[in-house]
């Protein structure tokens, strides 16, 4: 099924980006965007745009990355899709964090979290939620807000226990480590 192919291409592109294999990420995104356009899958296309922005940001072109994220945010609002809007807000939060504007990053992350609380798991992807929580933990630790970060770790642990996926367990371990590191830096 084409929608399964789109998710597979997206996963491949995300993995390639995580491994800093930009050429592989680019190739997977190109295929993803072509197929998404052919079958008129706006969600797949938008997920690809968000990932393209992340790839561009990883290459240090912050202004072009911001343009991709802002476009994704605008389209997600038009589609009224809470999962896509949350992904776009998380991407923008990452951009603001990288740019050094922690207040605006926190604002974007809070907006994404509010969407999840409002719409719940029926409309939003748990993997997206876990990535969002990891980013929140990192941001709150960077701002010295360890108690707040700890609450997000607990939230992430609840999701991990409910779902039982190894990838979520790894995110929990990372988040716990990040909070402990931040607390150690403070003392």
Backbone bond lengths (Angstrom), bond angles and torsions (degrees), N, CA, C in turn:
res aa  C-N    CA-C-N  psi(-1)  N-CA   C-N-CA  omega(-1)  CA-C   N-CA-C  phi
1 X - - - 1.448 - - 1.541 108.81 -
2 X 1.316 116.43 139.82 1.473 120.37 -177.66 1.529 114.07 -58.68
3 X 1.335 117.73 -36.73 1.464 119.27 -178.98 1.530 111.54 -66.54
4 X 1.326 116.62 -34.17 1.463 120.38 176.55 1.530 109.45 -68.37
5 X 1.326 116.47 -39.22 1.467 120.67 176.76 1.526 110.85 -61.00
6 X 1.311 115.91 -41.80 1.467 120.40 -179.90 1.526 110.10 -61.60
7 X 1.327 117.04 -46.41 1.468 120.07 179.68 1.530 110.82 -64.01
8 X 1.336 116.52 -37.88 1.458 120.80 177.81 1.533 111.11 -64.25
9 X 1.324 116.60 -43.29 1.472 120.69 178.22 1.521 110.77 -64.71
10 X 1.312 116.07 -38.34 1.461 120.40 178.73 1.532 110.28 -64.66
11 X 1.312 116.58 -44.56 1.460 120.96 178.41 1.525 110.33 -61.59
12 X 1.328 116.05 -42.51 1.466 120.28 178.95 1.534 110.61 -62.15
13 X 1.325 116.22 -43.34 1.468 120.28 179.94 1.530 110.76 -65.50
14 X 1.329 117.15 -41.76 1.469 120.88 179.04 1.524 110.78 -62.41
15 X 1.325 116.43 -43.49 1.457 120.41 179.33 1.529 110.88 -64.64
16 X 1.329 116.40 -43.82 1.467 120.13 178.49 1.524 110.61 -59.87
17 X 1.334 116.54 -41.28 1.469 119.82 179.18 1.526 110.78 -65.85
18 X 1.335 116.26 -42.14 1.462 119.71 179.12 1.524 111.32 -61.70
19 X 1.321 116.76 -30.44 1.465 121.51 179.51 1.533 112.19 -91.29
20 X 1.334 116.13 6.44 1.473 123.19 -179.76 1.529 111.73 60.53
21 X 1.310 116.80 34.40 1.468 122.26 174.77 1.521 107.79 -101.02
22 X 1.305 114.44 79.29 1.458 121.81 -171.97 1.532 111.73 -61.92
23 X 1.325 117.79 -40.53 1.472 120.28 -179.62 1.525 111.36 -62.39
24 X 1.332 117.06 -41.45 1.461 120.80 178.56 1.523 110.72 -67.69
25 X 1.311 116.14 -39.86 1.464 120.59 177.70 1.521 109.79 -62.06
26 X 1.322 116.55 -46.12 1.463 122.11 179.46 1.525 110.85 -59.25
27 X 1.329 117.13 -44.78 1.465 121.42 -179.26 1.530 110.88 -63.56
28 X 1.329 116.83 -44.38 1.462 120.45 179.45 1.525 110.91 -65.46
29 X 1.333 117.13 -39.74 1.470 120.39 178.74 1.523 111.58 -65.56
30 X 1.309 117.21 -38.49 1.472 120.46 178.82 1.519 110.54 -62.36
31 X 1.339 116.44 -45.01 1.476 120.51 177.97 1.523 110.81 -64.28
32 X 1.326 115.67 -42.10 1.458 121.20 179.30 1.525 110.99 -60.03
33 X 1.325 116.52 -47.45 1.463 120.71 -178.38 1.522 111.15 -65.84
34 X 1.327 117.96 -39.08 1.464 121.34 178.83 1.521 110.43 -62.78
35 X 1.332 116.65 -50.30 1.468 120.12 -179.34 1.527 110.99 -64.27
36 X 1.323 117.17 -41.85 1.471 120.79 179.93 1.525 111.30 -60.39
37 X 1.335 116.65 -40.09 1.466 120.34 177.97 1.524 110.90 -68.27
38 X 1.341 116.65 -40.59 1.469 120.62 -178.15 1.524 111.72 -61.33
39 X 1.320 116.73 -42.45 1.470 119.01 -177.11 1.530 112.41 -99.23
40 X 1.316 115.07 7.45 1.474 122.25 178.02 1.529 112.10 56.78
41 X 1.331 114.23 49.77 1.458 121.34 178.39 1.532 107.49 -100.13
42 X 1.327 115.88 92.56 1.462 120.99 -177.57 1.530 112.08 -63.53
43 X 1.341 116.47 -34.64 1.456 119.43 -179.38 1.532 110.75 -64.95
44 X 1.325 116.93 -45.64 1.465 120.07 178.79 1.515 111.70 -62.62
45 X 1.325 115.57 -41.91 1.458 120.15 179.65 1.529 110.72 -62.83
46 X 1.317 116.41 -43.41 1.462 120.46 -178.67 1.531 111.71 -68.08
47 X 1.331 117.20 -39.80 1.468 120.02 175.83 1.527 109.68 -60.02
48 X 1.332 116.04 -39.19 1.461 120.61 177.13 1.513 111.93 -64.37
49 X 1.328 116.71 -39.03 1.468 120.54 178.93 1.534 111.06 -64.77
50 X 1.327 115.85 -41.07 1.468 119.24 178.70 1.526 109.54 -63.61
51 X 1.327 116.52 -44.41 1.459 119.59 179.76 1.529 111.37 -66.63
52 X 1.324 116.97 -35.71 1.471 120.06 176.45 1.533 109.79 -62.06
53 X 1.324 116.83 -40.92 1.459 120.26 176.53 1.524 111.68 -61.33
54 X 1.337 116.68 -40.21 1.465 120.47 177.84 1.528 110.72 -64.88
55 X 1.332 116.02 -39.86 1.462 120.09 179.04 1.529 109.78 -63.28
56 X 1.308 116.13 -43.72 1.468 121.13 -179.45 1.531 110.20 -66.52
57 X 1.334 116.25 -38.40 1.461 119.34 178.25 1.526 110.11 -65.93
58 X 1.323 116.98 -36.83 1.465 120.59 177.99 1.527 110.83 -62.99
59 X 1.339 116.55 -25.95 1.458 121.64 177.81 1.526 111.83 -90.09
60 X 1.337 116.58 9.24 1.468 124.73 174.44 1.529 115.27 72.78
61 X 1.324 118.19 19.62 1.463 120.14 173.59 1.534 107.21 -97.75
62 X 1.322 114.74 80.07 1.465 120.38 -172.27 1.522 113.18 -65.94
63 X 1.310 118.05 -36.28 1.465 119.41 -178.26 1.533 111.79 -68.91
64 X 1.329 117.54 -42.72 1.467 119.36 177.37 1.527 110.53 -66.34
65 X 1.321 116.89 -39.44 1.466 120.58 177.66 1.519 110.25 -59.58
66 X 1.335 115.65 -43.89 1.463 119.04 179.67 1.526 110.86 -61.00
67 X 1.321 117.67 -39.26 1.468 120.87 178.70 1.536 110.75 -61.17
68 X 1.331 117.46 -42.41 1.465 120.46 178.28 1.528 110.69 -64.25
69 X 1.328 116.94 -43.04 1.463 120.73 -178.96 1.531 111.35 -66.70
70 X 1.323 116.86 -42.42 1.465 119.79 179.16 1.520 111.04 -64.24
71 X 1.331 116.74 -40.64 1.467 121.09 176.72 1.533 109.68 -60.33
72 X 1.330 116.21 -47.18 1.468 120.60 -179.61 1.528 110.57 -60.99
73 X 1.326 116.67 -41.09 1.461 121.31 -179.95 1.532 110.54 -62.34
74 X 1.316 115.90 -45.12 1.468 120.71 -179.67 1.530 111.49 -63.63
75 X 1.325 116.91 -45.37 1.468 120.74 -179.49 1.526 110.56 -66.70
76 X 1.327 117.88 -40.52 1.468 121.20 178.95 1.523 110.86 -61.32
77 X 1.335 116.87 -37.90 1.467 120.05 176.42 1.521 110.48 -64.29
78 X 1.323 116.27 -41.47 1.464 120.91 179.65 1.531 111.00 -63.71
79 X 1.336 116.73 -40.81 1.461 121.33 -179.20 1.535 112.17 -74.80
80 X 1.330 116.92 -15.31 1.455 123.19 -177.83 1.527 111.37 54.72
81 X 1.340 115.12 44.56 1.455 122.11 179.68 1.527 107.97 -107.56
82 X 1.349 118.23 109.34 1.467 119.91 -174.68 1.528 113.39 -63.37
83 X 1.338 118.42 -34.66 1.458 119.56 179.73 1.525 110.70 -66.83
84 X 1.326 116.63 -46.13 1.470 119.82 179.48 1.525 111.29 -65.95
85 X 1.320 116.49 -39.73 1.460 119.82 179.15 1.536 110.05 -64.65
86 X 1.321 116.17 -39.82 1.452 120.00 177.18 1.527 110.61 -63.09
87 X 1.343 117.60 -43.85 1.466 121.17 178.19 1.533 110.78 -60.25
88 X 1.329 116.02 -42.19 1.465 119.87 -179.63 1.525 110.89 -65.82
89 X 1.325 116.76 -40.28 1.465 120.51 178.47 1.533 111.06 -65.26
90 X 1.328 116.74 -40.04 1.463 120.73 178.14 1.527 110.07 -64.48
91 X 1.326 116.30 -40.79 1.472 119.85 177.82 1.529 110.61 -62.86
92 X 1.328 116.56 -44.16 1.470 119.92 177.97 1.530 110.24 -63.71
93 X 1.334 116.69 -38.45 1.466 119.85 178.01 1.528 109.87 -60.82
94 X 1.319 116.53 -41.87 1.461 120.42 177.44 1.517 111.80 -61.82
95 X 1.329 114.62 -38.89 1.467 118.64 178.53 1.524 110.19 -64.90
96 X 1.341 117.02 -47.99 1.457 120.08 -179.74 1.527 111.26 -61.87
97 X 1.340 116.17 -38.64 1.461 119.79 178.44 1.525 110.19 -63.33
98 X 1.312 116.39 -45.04 1.473 120.68 179.63 1.528 110.53 -64.43
99 X 1.319 116.92 -35.79 1.460 122.57 -179.53 1.530 111.38 -75.64
100 X 1.338 116.06 -12.33 1.461 120.66 177.33 1.516 115.01 95.39
101 X 1.329 117.46 8.00 1.460 121.26 179.75 1.533 108.62 -100.23
102 X 1.343 115.50 82.35 1.452 120.70 -174.71 1.527 112.94 -68.47
103 X 1.306 117.74 -29.30 1.462 120.75 179.77 1.536 109.91 -66.49
104 X 1.322 117.38 -47.63 1.473 120.27 179.19 1.522 110.76 -68.76
105 X 1.336 117.33 -33.62 1.466 120.31 176.03 1.527 109.74 -62.47
106 X 1.324 115.85 -44.90 1.458 120.45 178.85 1.530 110.56 -62.29
107 X 1.315 117.20 -40.68 1.465 121.86 178.89 1.534 110.70 -60.89
108 X 1.322 117.10 -45.44 1.468 120.57 179.07 1.527 111.42 -64.23
109 X 1.329 116.14 -44.28 1.469 119.49 178.67 1.523 111.41 -62.58
110 X 1.309 116.43 -40.94 1.466 119.56 178.94 1.528 110.32 -63.11
111 X 1.334 116.97 -38.74 1.461 120.03 176.12 1.514 112.21 -62.20
112 X 1.337 116.25 -40.77 1.470 120.36 178.04 1.529 110.48 -64.86
113 X 1.316 116.49 -42.31 1.462 120.11 179.99 1.522 111.61 -66.53
114 X 1.306 116.47 -38.23 1.461 119.99 177.11 1.526 111.16 -61.03
115 X 1.338 115.93 -38.10 1.467 119.14 176.79 1.520 110.54 -60.85
116 X 1.323 117.04 -43.76 1.454 119.99 -179.52 1.520 110.39 -63.06
117 X 1.328 116.95 -45.27 1.463 120.00 -179.57 1.521 111.25 -63.42
118 X 1.324 116.18 -34.79 1.467 119.97 -179.35 1.525 112.07 -73.99
119 X 1.344 117.22 -43.69 1.462 121.02 -172.99 1.512 113.62 -97.50
120 X 1.326 118.58 -22.60 1.453 121.44 178.05 1.516 113.81 71.36
121 X 1.319 115.13 -171.53 1.452 121.35 -173.32 1.513 113.85 -76.73
122 X 1.308 118.70 -15.05 1.464 119.99 -179.55 1.524 111.86 -69.15
123 X 1.304 117.16 -26.95 1.461 121.69 -177.27 1.524 113.30 -111.51
124 X 1.318 116.68 -4.15 1.462 118.22 -174.25 1.521 111.15 -134.00
125 X 1.298 115.70 144.94 1.444 124.86 -177.21 1.532 110.21 -77.39
126 X 1.343 116.32 130.18 1.465 119.73 -178.75 1.527 112.59 -67.86
127 X 1.326 117.00 -31.28 1.472 118.93 176.89 1.527 109.80 -64.90
128 X 1.335 116.71 -38.60 1.468 120.51 176.24 1.523 110.08 -63.34
129 X 1.306 115.52 -41.50 1.467 120.96 179.46 1.527 109.84 -62.19
130 X 1.335 117.22 -42.93 1.465 120.84 -179.21 1.524 111.07 -64.30
131 X 1.343 117.44 -42.47 1.468 120.22 177.59 1.523 110.52 -62.33
132 X 1.323 115.64 -39.78 1.455 120.69 -179.90 1.533 110.28 -63.61
133 X 1.324 116.58 -41.57 1.460 119.95 -179.99 1.525 110.25 -66.94
134 X 1.333 117.66 -41.46 1.465 119.61 176.76 1.519 110.99 -58.35
135 X 1.306 116.52 -42.54 1.461 120.12 -179.80 1.525 109.91 -65.85
136 X 1.334 116.28 -38.83 1.463 120.18 178.73 1.524 110.60 -64.18
137 X 1.338 116.89 -43.01 1.463 120.61 178.08 1.530 109.88 -58.01
138 X 1.321 115.80 -47.08 1.463 119.77 -179.52 1.527 111.25 -61.19
139 X 1.318 116.34 -44.73 1.463 121.13 -178.17 1.528 111.11 -65.31
140 X 1.330 116.65 -45.81 1.456 119.30 -178.47 1.526 110.55 -66.90
141 X 1.323 117.66 -37.08 1.475 120.09 176.07 1.523 110.73 -63.88
142 X 1.320 116.67 -42.25 1.467 120.97 179.76 1.528 110.95 -61.77
143 X 1.315 116.42 -29.70 1.468 120.26 179.59 1.523 112.13 -91.35
144 X 1.354 117.60 3.19 1.461 121.03 179.14 1.515 114.24 78.92
145 X 1.324 117.97 16.58 1.464 122.58 -177.53 1.538 108.96 -99.93
146 X 1.343 115.92 70.29 1.453 122.09 -172.41 1.522 113.20 -68.79
147 X 1.322 117.93 -36.26 1.467 120.96 179.26 1.519 110.04 -63.64
148 X 1.332 116.68 -45.50 1.458 121.42 177.70 1.531 110.29 -61.12
149 X 1.321 116.80 -43.52 1.468 120.96 178.76 1.523 110.27 -61.46
150 X 1.326 117.06 -40.88 1.463 121.34 178.71 1.516 112.79 -60.79
151 X 1.327 116.54 -36.82 1.479 119.91 176.90 1.526 110.96 -63.31
152 X 1.328 116.38 -37.93 1.462 119.64 178.74 1.534 111.32 -69.26
153 X 1.324 116.48 -34.04 1.466 119.92 176.17 1.530 109.26 -62.27
154 X 1.318 116.65 -42.92 1.470 120.48 178.00 1.527 110.83 -61.44
155 X 1.316 117.44 -41.38 1.460 122.14 177.22 1.530 110.14 -61.21
156 X 1.304 116.01 -43.56 1.457 121.43 179.56 1.532 110.75 -64.99
157 X 1.335 116.80 -38.32 1.470 120.20 177.45 1.528 111.19 -63.14
158 X 1.323 117.08 -40.34 1.475 120.49 178.35 1.527 110.90 -61.87
159 X 1.326 116.44 -43.09 1.466 120.25 178.58 1.526 109.79 -63.32
160 X 1.314 116.80 -44.57 1.456 121.65 -178.21 1.523 111.23 -61.83
161 X 1.326 116.75 -44.21 1.466 120.52 178.92 1.524 111.49 -64.55
162 X 1.323 117.03 -37.81 1.464 120.93 -179.06 1.523 111.91 -69.76
163 X 1.324 117.00 -35.75 1.459 121.20 -173.95 1.529 111.85 -97.01
164 X 1.330 117.30 -41.27 1.449 121.96 177.63 1.518 116.19 73.76
165 X 1.318 118.18 26.00 1.461 120.71 177.88 1.525 110.40 -88.83
166 X 1.341 117.65 136.88 1.472 120.46 -179.57 1.530 113.11 -57.28
167 X 1.323 117.66 -36.28 1.462 120.39 179.30 1.518 112.11 -61.93
168 X 1.319 116.38 -36.35 1.465 119.69 178.24 1.526 110.41 -71.75
169 X 1.331 116.36 -36.99 1.472 119.26 176.98 1.523 110.41 -60.91
170 X 1.331 117.02 -39.66 1.460 121.09 178.20 1.527 110.44 -64.31
171 X 1.320 117.01 -38.77 1.468 119.79 177.98 1.533 110.87 -64.58
172 X 1.335 116.99 -38.46 1.471 120.73 177.43 1.530 109.66 -61.87
173 X 1.334 115.94 -47.98 1.469 119.78 -179.84 1.522 111.16 -59.99
174 X 1.339 117.00 -42.30 1.461 120.51 179.06 1.532 110.09 -62.15
175 X 1.332 115.87 -45.55 1.468 119.94 -177.48 1.522 110.97 -63.35
176 X 1.327 117.12 -42.23 1.469 120.21 177.68 1.526 110.15 -61.29
177 X 1.323 115.62 -44.22 1.459 120.11 179.01 1.518 112.13 -61.90
178 X 1.314 116.36 -39.94 1.476 120.71 -179.47 1.524 110.87 -64.08
179 X 1.339 116.63 -42.10 1.459 120.22 179.31 1.529 110.01 -66.54
180 X 1.328 117.61 -44.10 1.468 120.09 178.87 1.525 111.32 -61.87
181 X 1.324 116.88 -41.86 1.466 120.88 177.42 1.524 110.59 -60.69
182 X 1.331 116.33 -45.07 1.467 120.05 -178.89 1.521 110.99 -65.50
183 X 1.319 117.16 -38.92 1.459 119.73 178.49 1.526 110.62 -67.10
184 X 1.324 117.26 -36.10 1.473 121.55 176.74 1.504 112.18 -66.40
185 X 1.350 116.41 -35.47 1.459 120.70 178.35 1.517 110.74 -66.94
186 X 1.321 116.30 -28.70 1.459 121.09 -176.60 1.515 111.13 -77.32
187 X 1.322 117.52 -30.60 1.475 119.39 -175.43 1.503 112.25 -89.04
